[in-house]
């Protein structure tokens, strides 16, 4: 149960609690007021549900599928984070018995971020990508602007890289002292 729904239920219990007749100590319920309050609380709950859905629909995912054919960027949030970054696939190049997949991470913020840990899942399709992944960590901060990451997938064929799924996390924010 979300915090908003818990607050609504608590409010409903407090406002809908029957008034008591102090002399007789028996509950007196104003049915019309109770029904009106119930209807208003139901309408308020529906508005909260709509708001939560709209906000949830606008938030980027923390795992995204990359399209290396177009090079278009996607919005992404780091695992456990809220700040939005951009990611695009710059290209796939054959290397020995495998491939290098080069990604660009766009940092639209004025701060740099350290402690990068990233994972690139790959496969012929989405179910196959659940079985293959290569990870990386970097001591180099993600600077404002575009940053390049290269994943080496060895062994692999070009057909093995039909689906690429990317996720990452960051451990620190690095601010300059002026």
Helices and strands as residue ranges (DSSP letters): H 3-16, E 19-21, E 26-28, H 31-58, E 64-66, E 73-77, E 84-95, E 98-107, E 112-114, E 116-123, H 126-129, E 133-138, E 145-154, G 158-161, E 163-169, E 172-174
